[in-house]
Amino acid sequence: MRRSVRDAIVGFTVIGGIVGFAATAMWMRGIRLGSTHWTVTARFNDAAGLAARSPVTYRGILIGSVRSIKVTPEAVVAELEIDNGDLRLAQPVVATVGAGSLLGGDAQVSLISRGSPLPNDAPLPRAAGCQPSRQLCNGGSIAGREAPSLSTVTESLQELLAQVQKERVIPNAAASLEQIDATAKEFEALTVQLQTELAKAAPVIRNLEAATANAVTATAHVNNIASSLDNPQTLNELKQTAANASQLTAKIDAVGGDVAKLTGDPEFMKAVRNLTIGLGELFGEIYPAQTEK
């Protein structure tokens, strides 16, 4: 009886060891029975220190790890294992690889979904109805790129400085500043000249203002005259004055005609001449002394 118990214990121990060894081997190979893990392939031009078991994150949350890395002449192919079987990522999805922070740290992969959020009833990544064109599915492939880091920023700055030195940006900028300064001085001189011309034109402007004021006054007078002429009483007085002038002219014409008739009569003119001579002799006899003087 005791021997049977010992044999049973030894047998169960051996079986447990075999099962544990097999489970460990399967875990080392990435095989997990009854798990919800799913895999994605990402292709990078530069892996930036990425290695197996590097973390995979989404929105800063750890969602998996890098199962394996394969280097090819064209790119670095990384197989990503996602632990969350309910994670639905809308296409397009991009994987970025870089350090944990700008100052450095362990390399990690970050998934970025740039598509519209999927509905709650969308199929799971491992489901048969998963559509690779709409969402990231199990076994899918995504493009990868390198995230900015301190080394990449430093390299970009060095390239920028080299480009600046090559293009002679600083000397050209100095020349541009000198040209701007010269233009500003010319503009200042033009402003001074314009002020001088305005000072010369000030009297003309004042005369023009005075003439404008006189024109306004004359316009007011003309308006007053026009208003007076538009008055019926004034029009009647003007008509009466014109009629009186016409009558006076007719009388002057009549008197002038009579005078012309008298001066045209020889007898009348002879009588006027004799009357004038007689008056002269009469004044000579009355005032002889004054006449002699």
ABEGO torsion letter per residue (X at the ends): XAAAAAAAAAAAAAAAAAAAAAAAAAAAAGBBBGBABBBBBBBBABAGGBBBGBBBBBGGBBAEBBABBBBBAABBBBBBBBABAABBBBOBBBBBBBBABAAEEBBBBBBBBABBBBBAABBBAABAABBAAABBBBGBBBBBBBBBBAAAAAAAAAAAAAAAAAAGAAAAAAAAAAAAAAAAAAAAAAAAAAAAAAAAAAAAAAAAAAAAAAAAAAAAAAAAAAAAAABAAAAAAAAAAAAAAAAAAAAAAAAAAAAAAAAABAAAAAAAAAAAAAAAAAAAAABAAAAAX
